[in-house]
Amino acid sequence: MERLASASGVTKALPYRFFKNRDDVLVALQIDDTARFDARLADAMAGAVDFETRLRTLVETWMTTLDSGDDAPALQHARTANGALEAARSARIIQAVKYIADLISEGRNIERKDALLAASVLVAGSQGLAAIWRQTRRSRSALIDTFVKMALGAVDAIETKAQPVKRRRAG
């Protein structure tokens, strides 16, 4: 907390007016990063209508966020004594999986359970994509293109094997 105050150019006591401890600061940073990403994604998704465009927009927005430094590696690897940051990250992963599963379910004829599984794999794969990009600094657009093609292929494979999803009529 003292380093935070020093880096911010404020008194040692000021951070304690808003946060109990370092753990609370880290959770607040996680929440703030999440909100900024969600706002960027909502803006970017405004013109995306089909599944492929929406998936590409999601991946591009995420990679742009990584490139901007908002997704601070220090925050991603930080640990808290009370587990609050880890719980916030875990909740965010679940939220991301559900969001992507919704994109898959809305864009393709795939049952929810299969869409959730596919979304889980895509989220895990996106972590590998980020690691490759950070380590090699290969072309971001080439990595995005390959990732999107692989994701589309996986979703296509699930869709062709899935039974048609029965939709209830409103009434």
N, CA and C of each residue as an Amber inpcrd file, in Angstrom:
protein
   513
   0.8310000  -1.1890000   0.0000000   0.0000000   0.0000000   0.0000000
   0.8780000   1.2560000   0.0000000   2.0320000   1.1600000   0.7010000
   2.9330000   2.3140000   0.7220000   3.5030000   2.5870000  -0.6580000
   3.8540000   1.5170000  -1.3890000   4.3660000   1.7150000  -2.7520000
   3.3020000   2.2970000  -3.6610000   2.0650000   1.8720000  -3.4960000
   0.9620000   2.4230000  -4.2810000   0.8240000   3.9170000  -4.0120000
   0.8520000   4.2930000  -2.7520000   0.7500000   5.7050000  -2.3890000
   1.9120000   6.4880000  -2.9710000   3.1080000   5.9560000  -2.8490000
   4.2940000   6.6400000  -3.3600000   4.2220000   6.8040000  -4.8710000
   3.8540000   5.7260000  -5.5750000   3.7550000   5.7840000  -7.0410000
   2.6600000   6.7300000  -7.5060000   1.6350000   6.8910000  -6.6850000
   0.5160000   7.7750000  -7.0310000   0.7540000   9.2090000  -6.5900000
   1.7980000   9.4080000  -5.7810000   2.0990000  10.7580000  -5.3040000
   1.1350000  11.2600000  -4.2530000   0.6330000  10.3230000  -3.4460000
  -0.3070000  10.7030000  -2.3850000   0.2670000  10.2590000  -1.0390000
  -0.3890000  10.6600000   0.0150000   0.0610000  10.2690000   1.3480000
  -0.1660000   8.7780000   1.5630000   0.5530000   8.2120000   2.5170000
   0.4340000   6.7840000   2.8160000  -0.9790000   6.4100000   3.2790000
  -1.6480000   7.3440000   3.9090000  -2.9750000   7.0580000   4.4720000
  -4.0870000   7.0500000   3.4150000  -3.9110000   7.7790000   2.3230000
  -5.0010000   7.9260000   1.3530000  -5.4970000   6.6000000   0.7690000
  -4.6470000   5.6830000   0.3290000  -5.1860000   4.4200000  -0.2090000
  -6.0720000   3.6750000   0.7960000  -5.7670000   3.8080000   2.0820000
  -6.5550000   3.1210000   3.1000000  -7.9500000   3.7390000   3.2700000
  -8.1620000   4.9230000   2.7330000  -9.5140000   5.5110000   2.7870000
 -10.4520000   4.7720000   1.8370000  -9.8810000   4.1200000   0.8070000
 -10.6940000   3.4540000  -0.2110000 -10.5640000   1.9350000  -0.2030000
  -9.4240000   1.4340000   0.2990000  -9.1550000   0.0020000   0.2710000
  -8.6200000  -0.4540000   1.6230000  -9.0520000  -1.6500000   2.0460000
  -8.5510000  -2.1870000   3.3040000  -7.1010000  -2.6280000   3.1930000
  -6.7630000  -3.1890000   2.0260000  -5.4270000  -3.7580000   1.8640000
  -5.1160000  -3.9470000   0.3850000  -3.9530000  -4.5090000   0.1250000
  -3.4840000  -4.7600000  -1.2400000  -4.4680000  -5.6410000  -2.0040000
  -5.0310000  -6.6420000  -1.3500000  -5.9720000  -7.5430000  -2.0090000
  -7.1630000  -6.7840000  -2.5830000  -7.6970000  -5.8470000  -1.8190000
  -8.8310000  -5.0480000  -2.2970000  -8.4520000  -4.2090000  -3.5110000
  -7.2260000  -3.7050000  -3.5290000  -6.7460000  -2.9220000  -4.6760000
  -6.6960000  -3.8050000  -5.9210000  -6.1470000  -5.0060000  -5.7720000
  -6.0340000  -5.9160000  -6.9110000  -7.4030000  -6.3110000  -7.4590000
  -8.3440000  -6.5790000  -6.5810000  -9.6980000  -6.9230000  -7.0330000
 -10.3280000  -5.7280000  -7.7550000 -10.1390000  -4.5370000  -7.2300000
 -10.6800000  -3.3350000  -7.8860000 -10.0650000  -3.1530000  -9.2690000
  -8.7770000  -3.4100000  -9.4040000  -8.1290000  -3.3200000 -10.7140000
  -8.6970000  -4.3530000 -11.6820000  -8.9390000  -5.5630000 -11.1950000
  -9.5330000  -6.6140000 -12.0260000 -10.9200000  -6.1970000 -12.5070000
 -11.7150000  -5.6740000 -11.6150000 -13.0720000  -5.2340000 -11.9660000
 -13.0140000  -4.0930000 -12.9830000 -12.0990000  -3.1570000 -12.7800000
 -11.9540000  -2.0330000 -13.7010000 -11.5050000  -2.5010000 -15.0880000
 -10.5210000  -3.4030000 -15.1450000 -10.0670000  -3.9430000 -16.4330000
 -11.2100000  -4.6490000 -17.1550000 -11.9720000  -5.4230000 -16.4170000
 -13.1010000  -6.1510000 -16.9900000 -14.1370000  -5.1890000 -17.5660000
 -14.4630000  -4.1560000 -16.8370000 -15.4580000  -3.1780000 -17.3050000
 -14.9840000  -2.4620000 -18.5650000 -13.7050000  -2.0930000 -18.6060000
 -13.1740000  -1.4210000 -19.8080000 -13.2150000  -2.3480000 -21.0170000
 -12.8400000  -3.6100000 -20.8160000 -12.8890000  -4.5590000 -21.9220000
 -14.3220000  -4.7520000 -22.4010000 -15.2440000  -4.9270000 -21.4780000
 -16.6430000  -5.1340000 -21.8530000 -17.1920000  -3.9590000 -22.6530000
 -16.8170000  -2.7490000 -22.2790000 -17.2700000  -1.5620000 -23.0180000
 -16.6780000  -1.5540000 -24.4270000 -15.3770000  -1.8600000 -24.5420000
 -14.7400000  -1.9260000 -25.8710000 -15.4040000  -2.9910000 -26.7330000
 -15.6700000  -4.1420000 -26.1380000 -16.2760000  -5.2360000 -26.8860000
 -17.6830000  -4.8780000 -27.3350000 -18.4620000  -4.2730000 -26.4720000
 -19.8220000  -3.8800000 -26.8520000 -19.7920000  -2.9130000 -28.0320000
 -18.8880000  -1.9600000 -28.0030000 -18.7560000  -1.0170000 -29.1260000
 -18.3640000  -1.7500000 -30.4040000 -17.4070000  -2.6470000 -30.2990000
 -16.9210000  -3.3670000 -31.4750000 -17.9840000  -4.3120000 -32.0390000
 -18.7950000  -4.8940000 -31.1780000 -19.8080000  -5.8560000 -31.6120000
 -21.0300000  -5.1990000 -32.2570000 -21.1360000  -3.8990000 -32.1550000
 -22.3240000  -3.2090000 -32.6650000 -22.6070000  -3.5300000 -34.1270000
 -21.5970000  -3.6610000 -34.9510000 -21.8160000  -3.9200000 -36.3710000
 -21.6660000  -5.3770000 -36.7660000 -21.3510000  -6.2390000 -35.8370000
 -21.1240000  -7.6550000 -36.1480000 -22.4510000  -8.4040000 -36.1130000
 -22.7960000  -9.0340000 -37.2280000 -24.0990000  -9.6920000 -37.2840000
 -24.0330000 -11.2080000 -37.3590000 -23.0680000 -11.7650000 -38.0750000
 -23.0140000 -13.2170000 -38.1930000 -21.9920000 -13.7930000 -37.2090000
 -22.0560000 -15.0990000 -37.0290000 -21.2130000 -15.7570000 -36.0300000
 -19.7280000 -15.5340000 -36.2970000 -19.2860000 -15.7240000 -37.5290000
 -17.8590000 -15.5720000 -37.8220000 -17.3770000 -14.1530000 -37.5280000
 -18.1480000 -13.1700000 -37.9140000 -17.7640000 -11.7780000 -37.6620000
 -17.7410000 -11.4940000 -36.1650000 -18.7130000 -12.0110000 -35.4480000
 -18.7500000 -11.7890000 -34.0000000 -17.5720000 -12.4650000 -33.3090000
 -17.2470000 -13.6880000 -33.7210000 -16.0990000 -14.3860000 -33.1460000
 -14.8070000 -13.6340000 -33.4540000 -14.6310000 -13.2240000 -34.6970000
 -13.4270000 -12.4780000 -35.0900000 -13.3390000 -11.1610000 -34.3150000
 -14.4500000 -10.4730000 -34.1590000 -14.4770000  -9.2130000 -33.4150000
 -14.0790000  -9.4330000 -31.9670000 -14.5820000 -10.4990000 -31.3700000
 -14.2260000 -10.8270000 -29.9870000 -12.7210000 -11.0620000 -29.8560000
 -12.1640000 -11.8840000 -30.7330000 -10.7330000 -12.2130000 -30.6530000
  -9.8900000 -10.9670000 -30.9370000 -10.2740000 -10.1850000 -31.9400000
  -9.5140000  -8.9680000 -32.2550000  -9.5540000  -7.9650000 -31.1040000
 -10.6930000  -7.8090000 -30.4870000 -10.8170000  -6.8840000 -29.3590000
  -9.9490000  -7.3510000 -28.1980000  -9.9600000  -8.6390000 -27.9420000
  -9.1540000  -9.1890000 -26.8610000  -7.6670000  -9.0020000 -27.1470000
  -7.2470000  -9.3010000 -28.3800000  -5.8280000  -9.1530000 -28.7310000
  -5.4080000  -7.6820000 -28.7020000  -6.2890000  -6.7850000 -29.1130000
  -5.9870000  -5.3560000 -29.0370000  -5.8070000  -4.9350000 -27.5820000
  -6.6290000  -5.4780000 -26.7040000  -6.5040000  -5.1940000 -25.2750000
  -5.1620000  -5.6890000 -24.7480000  -4.7630000  -6.8830000 -25.1500000
  -3.4580000  -7.4000000 -24.7370000  -2.3380000  -6.4840000 -25.2200000
  -2.4670000  -6.0290000 -26.4470000  -1.4470000  -5.1720000 -27.0470000
  -1.3630000  -3.8110000 -26.3670000  -2.4940000  -3.3480000 -25.8380000
  -2.5330000  -2.0240000 -25.2090000  -1.9240000  -2.0180000 -23.8170000
  -1.7470000  -3.1930000 -23.2480000  -1.1860000  -3.2760000 -21.9000000
  -2.2440000  -3.2520000 -20.8140000  -3.5240000  -3.1350000 -21.1730000
  -4.5790000  -3.1430000 -20.1560000  -4.6170000  -4.4670000 -19.4110000
  -4.3270000  -5.5420000 -20.1250000  -4.3350000  -6.8660000 -19.5150000
  -2.9590000  -7.0850000 -18.8960000  -2.6900000  -6.3960000 -17.8170000
  -1.3650000  -6.4180000 -17.2060000  -1.0060000  -7.8140000 -16.7330000
   0.1030000  -8.3670000 -17.2430000   0.5070000  -9.7030000 -16.8010000
   0.6830000  -9.7910000 -15.2830000   1.1430000  -8.7280000 -14.6640000
   1.3150000  -8.7500000 -13.2080000  -0.0230000  -8.9970000 -12.5140000
  -1.0780000  -8.4000000 -13.0140000  -2.4030000  -8.6030000 -12.4280000
  -2.8880000 -10.0270000 -12.6900000  -2.5980000 -10.5570000 -13.8620000
  -3.0430000 -11.9050000 -14.2000000  -2.3710000 -12.9760000 -13.3440000
  -1.1820000 -12.6860000 -12.8570000  -0.4470000 -13.6810000 -12.0780000
  -0.3960000 -13.3590000 -10.5930000  -0.9900000 -12.2540000 -10.2030000
  -0.9870000 -11.8630000  -8.7870000  -1.8440000 -12.8310000  -7.9740000
  -1.5240000 -12.9430000  -6.7190000  -2.2810000 -13.7820000  -5.7930000
  -2.6640000 -12.9290000  -4.5920000  -3.7990000 -13.2650000  -4.0060000
  -4.2430000 -12.5460000  -2.8230000  -4.3210000 -13.5090000  -1.6480000
  -4.1070000 -12.9770000  -0.4680000  -4.1450000 -13.7970000   0.7450000
  -5.5440000 -14.3500000   0.9930000  -6.5700000 -13.5760000   0.6490000
  -7.9380000 -14.0070000   0.9280000  -8.6090000 -14.7130000  -0.2540000
  -7.8910000 -14.8570000  -1.3810000  -8.4490000 -15.5620000  -2.5370000
  -9.4440000 -14.7580000  -3.3450000  -9.6410000 -13.4870000  -3.0140000
 -10.6510000 -12.6700000  -3.6930000 -10.3230000 -12.4310000  -5.1660000
  -9.0650000 -12.1820000  -5.4740000  -8.6840000 -11.9480000  -6.8690000
  -8.8410000 -13.2250000  -7.6820000  -8.4340000 -14.3300000  -7.1210000
  -8.5800000 -15.6070000  -7.8030000 -10.0510000 -15.9070000  -8.0660000
 -10.9020000 -15.6070000  -7.1030000 -12.3440000 -15.8150000  -7.2730000
 -12.8980000 -14.8940000  -8.3560000 -12.4240000 -13.6620000  -8.4020000
 -12.8740000 -12.7180000  -9.4380000 -12.4370000 -13.1950000 -10.8190000
 -11.2120000 -13.6820000 -10.9390000 -10.7340000 -14.1960000 -12.2320000
 -11.5270000 -15.4290000 -12.6460000 -11.7810000 -16.3130000 -11.6960000
 -12.5490000 -17.5160000 -11.9980000 -13.9670000 -17.1670000 -12.4600000
 -14.5860000 -16.2320000 -11.7740000 -15.9300000 -15.7910000 -12.1650000
 -15.9020000 -15.1790000 -13.5630000 -14.8410000 -14.4510000 -13.8780000
 -14.7190000 -13.8320000 -15.2030000 -14.5750000 -14.8880000 -16.2870000
 -13.8240000 -15.9450000 -16.0080000 -13.6700000 -17.0180000 -16.9890000
 -15.0160000 -17.6870000 -17.2420000 -15.7630000 -17.9380000 -16.1850000
 -17.0960000 -18.5370000 -16.3410000 -17.9950000 -17.6150000 -17.1520000
 -17.9350000 -16.3280000 -16.8680000 -18.7260000 -15.3440000 -17.6180000
 -18.3260000 -15.3600000 -19.0900000 -17.0310000 -15.4250000 -19.3850000
 -16.5540000 -15.4500000 -20.7740000 -17.0230000 -16.7110000 -21.4880000
 -16.9520000 -17.8450000 -20.8060000 -17.4060000 -19.1010000 -21.4120000
 -18.8910000 -19.0100000 -21.7490000 -19.6950000 -18.4940000 -20.8400000
 -21.1330000 -18.3670000 -21.0990000 -21.4150000 -17.4000000 -22.2510000
 -20.6740000 -16.3060000 -22.3130000 -20.8450000 -15.3310000 -23.3910000
 -20.5360000 -15.9770000 -24.7430000 -19.4220000 -16.6900000 -24.8220000
 -19.0450000 -17.3340000 -26.0810000 -20.0200000 -18.4580000 -26.4180000
 -20.4760000 -19.1840000 -25.4090000 -21.4810000 -20.2250000 -25.6470000
 -22.7580000 -19.6180000 -26.2170000 -23.1320000 -18.4480000 -25.7330000
 -24.3040000 -17.7570000 -26.2900000 -24.0820000 -17.4040000 -27.7580000
 -22.8800000 -16.9120000 -28.0820000 -22.5680000 -16.6000000 -29.4890000
 -22.6990000 -17.8570000 -30.3490000 -22.1640000 -18.9600000 -29.8480000
 -22.2200000 -20.2190000 -30.5910000 -23.6640000 -20.6930000 -30.7370000
 -24.4150000 -20.6810000 -29.6410000 -25.8050000 -21.1460000 -29.6680000
 -26.6720000 -20.2930000 -30.5860000 -26.4450000 -18.9910000 -30.5550000
 -27.2280000 -18.0860000 -31.3940000 -26.8390000 -18.1890000 -32.8620000
 -25.5570000 -18.4670000 -33.1100000 -25.0720000 -18.4670000 -34.4860000
 -25.1170000 -19.8060000 -35.1780000 -25.2460000 -20.8630000 -34.4130000
 -25.2050000 -22.2080000 -34.9800000 -26.2470000 -23.0950000 -34.3190000
 -26.5380000 -24.1950000 -34.9600000 -27.5170000 -25.1540000 -34.4540000
 -26.8010000 -26.1460000 -33.5310000 -26.4780000 -25.6810000 -32.3280000
 -25.7290000 -26.4900000 -31.3760000 -26.4070000 -26.4000000 -30.0130000
 -26.5470000 -27.5520000 -29.3710000 -27.1530000 -27.5750000 -28.0440000
 -26.2900000 -26.8030000 -27.0500000 -26.9220000 -26.3010000 -26.0190000
 -26.2470000 -25.4730000 -25.0250000 -25.0630000 -26.1970000 -24.3730000
 -25.2430000 -27.4520000 -24.0060000 -24.1490000 -28.1790000 -23.3470000
 -22.9420000 -28.3020000 -24.2660000 -23.1760000 -28.5200000 -25.5470000
 -22.0740000 -28.5990000 -26.5050000 -21.4530000 -27.2260000 -26.7430000
 -22.2900000 -26.2020000 -26.7520000 -21.7870000 -24.8360000 -26.9230000
 -20.9150000 -24.4260000 -25.7380000 -21.3180000 -24.8190000 -24.5390000
 -20.5080000 -24.5190000 -23.3520000 -19.1540000 -25.2240000 -23.4070000
 -19.1530000 -26.4710000 -23.8390000 -17.8960000 -27.2000000 -23.9540000
 -16.9990000 -26.5530000 -25.0080000 -17.5590000 -26.2310000 -26.1570000
 -16.7790000 -25.5820000 -27.2170000 -16.2330000 -24.2390000 -26.7380000
 -17.0590000 -23.4810000 -26.0380000 -16.6230000 -22.1780000 -25.5280000
 -15.4920000 -22.3390000 -24.5170000 -15.5710000 -23.3620000 -23.6890000
 -14.5050000 -23.6260000 -22.7120000 -13.1790000 -23.8930000 -23.4150000
 -13.2370000 -24.6870000 -24.4730000 -12.0310000 -24.9900000 -25.2340000
 -11.4900000 -23.7300000 -25.9070000 -12.3670000 -22.9100000 -26.4340000
 -11.9230000 -21.6690000 -27.0870000 -11.2800000 -20.7070000 -26.0900000
 -11.8500000 -20.6020000 -24.9000000 -11.2620000 -19.7340000 -23.8760000
  -9.8740000 -20.2390000 -23.4940000  -9.7490000 -21.5410000 -23.2900000
  -8.4340000 -22.1060000 -22.9590000  -7.4560000 -21.8960000 -24.1160000
  -7.9270000 -22.0970000 -25.3280000  -7.0810000 -21.8880000 -26.5000000
  -6.6450000 -20.4470000 -26.6580000  -7.4900000 -19.5280000 -26.2410000
  -7.1270000 -18.1130000 -26.3510000  -5.9520000 -17.7750000 -25.4380000
  -5.8320000 -18.4960000 -24.3250000  -4.6840000 -18.2890000 -23.4480000
  -3.3970000 -18.7370000 -24.1420000  -3.4780000 -19.8500000 -24.8720000
  -2.3330000 -20.3110000 -25.6590000  -1.9960000 -19.3320000 -26.7700000
  -3.0150000 -18.7920000 -27.4030000  -2.8130000 -17.7850000 -28.4530000
  -2.0660000 -16.5860000 -27.8950000  -2.4790000 -16.1230000 -26.7320000
  -1.8230000 -14.9720000 -26.1080000  -0.3690000 -15.2870000 -25.7840000
  -0.1150000 -16.4920000 -25.2820000   1.2590000 -16.8750000 -24.9330000
   2.1440000 -16.9200000 -26.1770000   1.6370000 -17.5000000 -27.2480000
   2.4170000 -17.5620000 -28.4890000   2.7020000 -16.1540000 -28.9980000
   1.6970000 -15.3030000 -28.9790000   1.8710000 -13.9460000 -29.4810000
   2.8840000 -13.1730000 -28.6310000   2.7820000 -13.2920000 -27.3120000
   3.7140000 -12.5780000 -26.4320000   5.1500000 -13.0700000 -26.5950000
   5.3080000 -14.3670000 -26.7840000   6.6590000 -14.9310000 -26.8720000
   7.3000000 -14.7370000 -28.2340000   6.5150000 -14.8300000 -29.2910000
   7.0930000 -14.7840000 -30.6340000   6.9080000 -13.4510000 -31.3310000
   5.8930000 -12.7080000 -30.9100000   5.5180000 -11.4510000 -31.5640000
   5.2550000 -11.6570000 -33.0590000   4.7260000 -12.8600000 -33.3690000
   4.3010000 -13.1070000 -34.7470000   3.1770000 -12.1520000 -35.0750000
   2.8590000 -12.0500000 -36.3180000   1.8100000 -11.1460000 -36.7750000
   0.5050000 -11.4260000 -36.0350000   0.0120000 -10.3900000 -35.3900000
  -1.2380000 -10.5310000 -34.6450000  -2.3730000 -10.9370000 -35.5720000
  -2.4590000 -10.3070000 -36.7350000  -3.5550000 -10.6220000 -37.6570000
  -3.4580000 -12.0590000 -38.1660000  -2.2430000 -12.5610000 -38.4140000
  -2.0850000 -13.9460000 -38.8590000  -2.5100000 -14.9190000 -37.7560000
  -2.1330000 -14.6220000 -36.5230000  -2.5380000 -15.4840000 -35.4070000
  -4.0560000 -15.4580000 -35.2190000  -4.6510000 -14.2820000 -35.3290000
  -6.1050000 -14.1740000 -35.1980000  -6.7890000 -14.9650000 -36.3030000
  -6.3160000 -14.8120000 -37.5490000  -6.9100000 -15.5500000 -38.6720000
  -6.8670000 -17.0520000 -38.4340000  -5.7130000 -17.5530000 -37.9970000
  -5.5690000 -18.9870000 -37.7520000  -6.4720000 -19.4360000 -36.6110000
  -6.5060000 -18.6650000 -35.5350000  -7.3400000 -19.0230000 -34.3900000
  -8.8170000 -19.0520000 -34.7800000  -9.2620000 -18.0510000 -35.5190000
 -10.6690000 -17.9940000 -35.9260000 -11.0010000 -19.1630000 -36.8510000
 -10.1150000 -19.4890000 -37.7770000 -10.3520000 -20.6400000 -38.6640000
 -10.4680000 -21.9260000 -37.8590000  -9.5730000 -22.1000000 -36.9050000
  -9.6280000 -23.3050000 -36.0640000 -10.9180000 -23.3460000 -35.2530000
 -11.3030000 -22.2110000 -34.6870000 -12.5290000 -22.1500000 -33.8930000
 -13.7480000 -22.4500000 -34.7580000 -13.7920000 -21.8700000 -35.9420000
 -14.9180000 -22.1260000 -36.8450000 -14.9710000 -23.5900000 -37.2490000
 -13.8050000 -24.1770000 -37.5190000 -13.7550000 -25.5920000 -37.8770000
 -14.2730000 -26.4720000 -36.7500000 -13.8860000 -26.1480000 -35.5330000
 -14.3450000 -26.9190000 -34.3760000 -15.8550000 -26.7930000 -34.1980000
 -16.3570000 -25.5800000 -34.3140000 -17.8000000 -25.3620000 -34.1670000
 -18.5560000 -26.0520000 -35.3000000 -18.0320000 -25.9840000 -36.5210000
 -18.6610000 -26.6790000 -37.6590000 -18.7180000 -28.1810000 -37.4060000
 -17.6450000 -28.7380000 -36.8570000 -17.6100000 -30.1820000 -36.5920000
 -18.6530000 -30.5810000 -35.5600000 -18.8300000 -29.7620000 -34.5500000
 -19.8460000 -30.0530000 -33.5340000 -21.2350000 -29.9150000 -34.1310000
 -21.4290000 -28.8870000 -34.9220000 -22.7530000 -28.6460000 -35.5040000
 -23.1770000 -29.7760000 -36.4270000 -22.2790000 -30.3060000 -37.2340000
 -22.6690000 -31.3570000 -38.1690000 -23.0440000 -32.6440000 -37.4570000
 -22.5090000 -32.8530000 -36.2560000 -22.8150000 -34.0660000 -35.5100000
 -23.9880000 -33.8890000 -34.5560000 -24.3470000 -32.6770000 -34.2870000
 -25.4090000 -32.4010000 -33.3220000 -26.7690000 -32.6210000 -33.9620000
 -27.6940000 -33.0450000 -33.1400000 -29.0740000 -33.1390000 -33.5850000
 -29.6450000 -31.7320000 -33.6620000 -30.6060000 -31.5110000 -34.5330000
 -31.2100000 -30.1730000 -34.5760000 -31.7360000 -29.7660000 -33.2020000
 -31.4840000 -28.5460000 -32.8370000 -31.9490000 -28.0380000 -31.5590000
 -33.4150000 -27.6960000 -31.6850000 -34.2050000 -28.2570000 -30.7780000
 -35.6360000 -27.9610000 -30.7860000 -35.8880000 -26.6650000 -30.0490000
 -36.4630000 -25.7260000 -30.7250000 -36.7620000 -24.4420000 -30.1400000
 -38.2510000 -24.4030000 -29.7840000 -38.5270000 -23.8920000 -28.6060000
 -39.9250000 -23.7450000 -28.2060000 -40.5140000 -22.5000000 -28.8390000
 -41.7320000 -22.6170000 -29.2340000 -42.4150000 -21.4460000 -29.7640000
 -42.9660000 -20.6250000 -28.6130000 -42.8210000 -19.3160000 -28.7660000
 -43.4020000 -18.4460000 -27.7510000 -44.9080000 -18.5070000 -27.8910000
 -45.5750000 -18.5260000 -26.8090000 -47.0100000 -18.5510000 -26.9760000
 -47.6640000 -18.7070000 -25.7350000
